[in-house]
Every structure is written in structure tokens, then in C-alpha cells.
Amino acid sequence: MTELHDHNHSPDHSNSPNSNSNSSDHRPNPEPAMPTNPTSSDEVRQIWRDVMANEAPEDLSDPYMQFTAGVFKNVWTRPGLTRKERRLISLTAIATRGSAEALPHHIRAALELGDLTKDELLEWVVHLAHYAGWPASAESYIAVQTATAQAAQE
């Protein structure tokens, strides 16, 4: 039987976004430290900016916005995954659910915050095509092309 995992050749994580050395961090905007247990609306708003690269809605008091703010407050700040890893998971979930309206916002944020490059996003689209199907990847490809074109104009 073929061994699926080669434990003798584990990946080098010394250049990961969680490493303490910024000398090898090639991203334009290194990941800011987010509070691990945000409690104030100001902290939630800052996390929103750190994740979506825009301002949170003014009124976070209605039930839907409280739930949405809770995602940023309680999910994006958890230890264990980098923001880049969370971004890839989120993009994949959004693309496979067919959430065409949310996808460009998350792609734009990934680019603006330096979480992912255009090349990384295009590679994600190729990978997505093989695991989630052509319709999801085609829609994602268009969103990546649109977001990168808009970023180039700004």
C-alpha cells in the first residue's frame, strides 16, 4: 500500500505568516495582530477593517449585523490559522456556495491586505476547478480578473 504522507519531509514553516521573522515576509502588508478576545465595538470595527479592507457598517446593533460582527470577532481572531489560510477557506466556501455578490468583496480584501497575490488567486481558481467544478471556478476567475483590474486602476 502506498504511504500518503511523507513524515520525513515535512514542509518548512519558517517563512509562514505566523513566524517571528519578518525578513522573509514578501507580502506588502504583513498581517496585523488582532485582539484574541475583542470586546468593544471599536475592536470589532478594527477586525472588520483587518479582514475586509473597508469600514464596518455604522450600525452594528441589529441582529443580523451583530451576528456578522460576531463572525469577525469570534472566528477570524481564533488562533491556529493565519489570516491567509482563513481567507482561502472563506473564498472556497463562498465560491462553492455560489455567493457571487460576496466573492468580489473577499477577493478585493485579499489583494488589498496582501493576504493573497493575483498569481496565488489564479492558482486557487485552478485548484478550485478540479475540486468544486468549472462553474464555481469560472465565476471566481472572473471575480479575480475584475478585482485585479480595479486594483490596477486605483
PEWO-V350194 format. One record per helix or strand of 3 or more residues. SS is the DSSP state (2 for helix, 1 for strand). FROM is the first residue (numbers start at 1). TO is the last residue. If there is no record, write none. Layout:
BEGIN
ss	from	to
SS	FROM	TO
SS	FROM	TO
END
This chain:
BEGIN
ss	from	to
2	41	52
2	63	74
2	83	97
2	100	112
2	118	132
2	134	153
END
